[in-house]
Amino acid sequence: MKRILAAALAFANAVFAGDWDIHDISVNVRLYKDGSAVVKEIWDLTAESGTEVYVPRENLGGSEISDLSVMDEEGVPFKFEEEWDVDWSFKHKAGMCGFNRTSSGVELCWGLGSYGHHQYTVQYLMTNAVRSLNYYDYLHLQLVNDEMDFPPAHVKVSIEAVDSPLDTSW
């Protein structure tokens, strides 16, 4: 991987239905020499309705998302389901996560399990997150949308390169 010129982050729409309060979203992106990224998101929220959280990842170009894992605030891992069904019941979605594939990309989904305050740790692999130009590599990811139905009170994003320096100068 060449030097990374700029890490451009825009924000991916998380969609919710009902009464929600998203206290914090913390995102850590680890970049690897092969251009892949491991993204770890911590969602601290209070939900009083709905059955799931789903986070669209759209317009992926040549990138693919895999290896989704979710765990709750007690460190309990969720069971992964490759083909998520948005019509499953609240009870069926509890303790489960998966992908809902759409014509625009993929939605990262996980069941609430119960209403109230929760902290979910979500992690996934994204291939081809870093793209190459003639002189630089670049990163352009959309992580959290400023037009969310229930915008977060705080967002923190950190980016680190494994075995390569980051150059954010223009």
BABA-389220 format. One record per residue: residue in three letters; x, y, z of N, C-alpha, C in turn. Coordinates in pm, whole numbers, padded with zeros to 5 digits, always signed. Example, Ala and Ser with C-alpha at 12.3 -4.5 7.8 and 13.67 -1.06 7.14 Angstrom:
BEGIN
ALA+01319-00569+00780+01230-00450+00780+01320-00330+00780SER+01285-00225+00708+01367-00106+00714+01290+00003+00787
This chain:
BEGIN
MET+00085-00117+00000+00000+00000+00000+00090+00123+00000LYS+00061+00217-00089+00133+00345-00093+00089+00429+00026ARG+00144+00547+00037+00099+00638+00141-00047+00673+00116ILE-00121+00689+00222-00262+00726+00208-00270+00878+00219LEU-00316+00939+00113-00320+01084+00105-00423+01145+00199ALA-00542+01095+00196-00648+01154+00277-00747+01048+00318ALA-00794+01059+00437-00899+00970+00484-01027+01051+00485ALA-01105+01037+00381-01228+01115+00367-01343+01035+00423LEU-01405+01087+00524-01517+01016+00587-01642+01101+00574ALA-01742+01040+00520-01874+01100+00524-01955+01012+00618PHE-02076+01043+00635-02149+00972+00734-02266+00894+00676ALA-02289+00691+00694-02389+00602+00632-02514+00603+00717ASN-02616+00605+00653-02746+00620+00717-02783+00498+00800ALA-02809+00519+00926-02866+00414+01010-03014+00447+01022VAL-03096+00350+00999-03239+00376+00993-03309+00306+01110PHE-03395+00377+01175-03466+00324+01290-03612+00363+01279ALA-03696+00288+01341-03837+00324+01349-03876+00332+01495GLY-03928+00444+01538-03976+00455+01675-03896+00551+01758ASP-03903+00532+01889-03839+00621+01984-03698+00573+02016TRP-03600+00652+01974-03461+00615+01990-03382+00734+02041ASP-03277+00705+02116-03180+00804+02159-03043+00740+02140ILE-02968+00789+02043-02834+00738+02019-02737+00829+02092HIS-02680+00778+02200-02593+00857+02286-02456+00877+02220ASP-02396+00769+02172-02262+00774+02113-02247+00667+02006ILE-02170+00701+01905-02120+00603+01809-01970+00624+01801SER-01896+00519+01828-01751+00524+01820-01707+00428+01710VAL-01629+00477+01614-01587+00396+01500-01435+00393+01494ASN-01379+00273+01483-01236+00256+01462-01216+00180+01331VAL-01137+00237+01241-01108+00175+01112-00960+00139+01110ARG-00931+00009+01093-00793-00040+01081-00768-00078+00936LEU-00672-00010+00874-00640-00030+00733-00523-00126+00719TYR-00532-00213+00620-00428-00314+00595-00366-00293+00457LYS-00243-00345+00439-00168-00327+00314-00242-00377+00190ASP-00328-00476+00206-00401-00528+00091-00521-00441+00052GLY-00539-00329+00122-00649-00238+00092-00776-00265+00170SER-00776-00371+00250-00895-00402+00329-00896-00319+00458ALA-01011-00318+00522-01026-00247+00649-01112-00331+00742VAL-01073-00334+00868-01159-00390+00971-01222-00271+01042VAL-01354-00267+01041-01428-00157+01100-01495-00207+01228LYS-01471-00137+01336-01532-00169+01465-01613-00047+01509GLU-01742-00069+01530-01832+00038+01572-01893+00002+01707ILE-01899+00098+01796-01966+00079+01925-02085+00175+01928TRP-02203+00117+01936-02327+00193+01938-02383+00193+02080ASP-02393+00309+02140-02451+00326+02273-02586+00395+02253LEU-02695+00322+02278-02827+00376+02245-02934+00328+02342THR-03043+00400+02338-03164+00361+02410-03276+00350+02306ALA-03340+00235+02302-03449+00210+02206-03574+00171+02283GLU-03685+00229+02243-03813+00199+02307-03914+00141+02209SER-03872+00115+02085-03961+00054+01986-03876-00007+01875GLY-03942-00080+01786-03873-00145+01676-03826-00285+01714THR-03766-00354+01617-03719-00491+01640-03570-00507+01617GLU-03509-00411+01545-03370-00428+01505-03304-00293+01479VAL-03173-00298+01469-03093-00187+01417-03046-00232+01281TYR-03054-00145+01183-02993-00177+01053-02921-00056+01000VAL-02801-00083+00950-02712+00021+00904-02678-00005+00757PRO-02733+00074+00666-02704+00053+00524-02560+00088+00489ARG-02500+00005+00410-02370+00032+00348-02395+00020+00198GLU-02400+00134+00131-02441+00137-00010-02330+00191-00098ASN-02349+00177-00229-02253+00227-00328-02112+00179-00295LEU-02099+00048-00280-01973-00010-00237-01870-00022-00348GLY-01910+00000-00473-01815-00014-00583-01756-00153-00582GLY-01626-00164-00577-01559-00294-00575-01539-00351-00437SER-01594-00290-00335-01577-00338-00198-01683-00441-00163GLU-01647-00531-00076-01742-00627-00020-01731-00625+00131ILE-01842-00650+00197-01843-00655+00344-01870-00798+00386SER-01792-00846+00482-01807-00983+00533-01768-00986+00680ASP-01772-01104+00736-01725-01130+00873-01793-01040+00977LEU-01923-01021+00964-01997-00939+01059-02007-01011+01193SER-01978-00937+01299-02001-00988+01434-02059-00875+01519VAL-02145-00914+01611-02208-00818+01703-02206-00882+01840MET-02179-00799+01942-02196-00845+02079-02259-00734+02161ASP-02327-00775+02268-02396-00678+02352-02303-00625+02460GLU-02358-00541+02546-02279-00475+02651-02223-00572+02754GLU-02276-00692+02759-02225-00794+02852-02122-00885+02785GLY-02089-00856+02659-01991-00936+02586-02047-01062+02525VAL-02179-01074+02521-02242-01193+02463-02245-01178+02312PRO-02181-01272+02238-02182-01263+02092-02317-01303+02035PHE-02355-01236+01927-02478-01266+01858-02453-01377+01756LYS-02555-01456+01729-02548-01561+01628-02562-01495+01491PHE-02472-01530+01399-02475-01473+01265-02568-01552+01174GLU-02654-01482+01101-02742-01538+00999-02706-01473+00867GLU-02661-01550+00770-02618-01495+00640-02731-01421+00570GLU-02851-01476+00573-02966-01413+00505-03065-01362+00609TRP-03055-01236+00642-03141-01172+00741-03279-01152+00684ASP-03381-01178+00762-03519-01156+00720-03577-01042+00804VAL-03604-00930+00740-03654-00813+00812-03791-00838+00875ASP-03861-00941+00830-03994-00972+00883-03992-01067+01003TRP-03875-01113+01044-03869-01195+01164-03925-01117+01283SER-03973-01187+01382-04030-01124+01501-03919-01067+01590PHE-03960-00982+01681-03870-00924+01782-03796-01037+01854LYS-03870-01138+01896-03812-01251+01970-03712-01328+01884HIS-03746-01350+01757-03657-01426+01669-03526-01352+01643LYS-03531-01220+01631-03413-01139+01603-03322-01123+01723ALA-03372-01146+01842-03294-01127+01964-03168-01214+01960GLY-03053-01152+01987-02928-01225+01991-02876-01269+01855MET-02929-01209+01748-02888-01247+01613-02842-01124+01535CYS-02755-01147+01438-02711-01043+01346-02699-01103+01207GLY-02694-01018+01106-02680-01070+00971-02685-00959+00868PHE-02683-01001+00741-02685-00909+00629-02821-00915+00560ASN-02876-00799+00532-02990-00788+00442-02936-00726+00314ARG-02926-00806+00210-02870-00758+00083-02979-00683+00006THR-02942-00566-00046-03034-00482-00122-02973-00453-00259SER-03050-00391-00345-02999-00356-00478-02891-00248-00470SER-02884-00176-00359-02785-00069-00342-02662-00111-00263GLY-02667-00228-00200-02555-00271-00117-02599-00373-00015VAL-02565-00346+00109-02596-00440+00217-02634-00361+00342GLU-02723-00418+00421-02757-00360+00551-02699-00450+00658LEU-02628-00392+00753-02580-00463+00870-02694-00461+00970CYS-02741-00579+01012-02860-00587+01096-02832-00663+01224TRP-02896-00619+01333-02894-00697+01456-03019-00668+01537GLY-03064-00770+01607-03185-00759+01687-03161-00684+01817LEU-03263-00612+01860-03253-00537+01985-03246-00630+02107GLY-03326-00732+02108-03330-00823+02222-03422-00775+02332SER-03408-00650+02372-03496-00589+02471-03489-00438+02452TYR-03592-00371+02500-03592-00225+02495-03511-00170+02611GLY-03473-00045+02597-03394+00020+02701-03255+00052+02650HIS-03166+00077+02745-03029+00118+02713-02942-00003+02681HIS-02868+00004+02570-02777-00103+02528-02653-00044+02464GLN-02549-00125+02466-02427-00092+02393-02392-00213+02307TYR-02387-00191+02176-02358-00298+02082-02222-00273+02019THR-02139-00376+02013-02012-00369+01944-02026-00446+01814VAL-02006-00377+01705-02026-00432+01570-01891-00428+01499GLN-01854-00539+01437-01728-00543+01364-01748-00615+01232TYR-01678-00569+01128-01686-00632+00997-01562-00600+00916LEU-01541-00680+00812-01430-00663+00719-01483-00602+00590MET-01412-00503+00540-01446-00443+00411-01325-00457+00319THR-01343-00527+00207-01235-00539+00110-01231-00413+00024ASN-01115-00385-00032-01096-00271-00123-01144-00139-00065ALA-01126-00121+00064-01163+00006+00127-01065+00116+00086VAL-00939+00078+00067-00837+00171+00022-00817+00148-00127ARG-00826+00255-00204-00811+00248-00350-00682+00319-00390SER-00628+00282-00504-00501+00337-00550-00516+00436-00663LEU-00439+00544-00654-00419+00639-00763-00274+00623-00809ASN-00228+00705-00900-00089+00694-00947+00013+00715-00836TYR-00009+00815-00751+00091+00849-00651+00048+00821-00508TYR-00079+00802-00487-00129+00783-00353-00238+00677-00351ASP-00262+00627-00233-00381+00549-00207-00480+00642-00138TYR-00607+00609-00146-00704+00694-00077-00812+00609-00011LEU-00872+00668+00088-00980+00605+00163-01100+00698+00156HIS-01213+00641+00116-01337+00718+00115-01446+00624+00164LEU-01487+00644+00287-01590+00560+00347-01704+00647+00396GLN-01821+00591+00392-01937+00658+00450-01975+00579+00573LEU-01969+00642+00691-01987+00569+00816-02111+00609+00894VAL-02137+00737+00909-02253+00783+00986-02313+00903+00913ASN-02442+00900+00888-02509+01003+00811-02554+01119+00900ASP-02533+01239+00854-02579+01357+00929-02729+01379+00916GLU-02798+01295+00839-02942+01305+00822-03015+01185+00882MET-02958+01123+00983-03022+01008+01047-03154+01051+01110ASP-03250+00959+01113-03378+00989+01176-03359+01027+01323PHE-03265+00961+01389-03233+00989+01529-03082+01011+01536PRO-03037+01135+01514-02893+01160+01508-02824+01134+01642PRO-02701+01085+01636-02628+01059+01760-02587+01189+01827ALA-02580+01186+01959-02533+01301+02034-02383+01323+02012HIS-02307+01214+01999-02162+01221+01979-02118+01113+01882VAL-02019+01146+01801-01957+01050+01711-01806+01068+01722LYS-01736+00956+01734-01589+00959+01736-01541+00860+01630VAL-01451+00905+01542-01395+00820+01438-01243+00822+01452SER-01183+00704+01452-01037+00694+01450-00996+00602+01336ILE-00884+00636+01274-00833+00559+01161-00688+00527+01189GLU-00652+00402+01170-00513+00363+01188-00473+00270+01075ALA-00347+00279+01037-00294+00192+00933-00203+00090+00999VAL-00220-00034+00964-00138-00142+01015-00017-00154+00921ASP+00102-00130+00973+00228-00144+00897+00246-00044+00785SER+00173+00068+00783+00191+00172+00682+00161+00308+00744PRO+00238+00410+00706+00211+00544+00761+00090+00607+00693LEU+00019+00688+00766-00088+00769+00709-00035+00909+00682ASP-00069+00963+00568-00031+01100+00532-00159+01172+00499THR-00200+01263+00586-00326+01334+00563-00302+01474+00509SER-00179+01504+00469-00151+01636+00411-00211+01644+00271TRP-00247+01760+00233-00304+01781+00099-00198+01847+00017
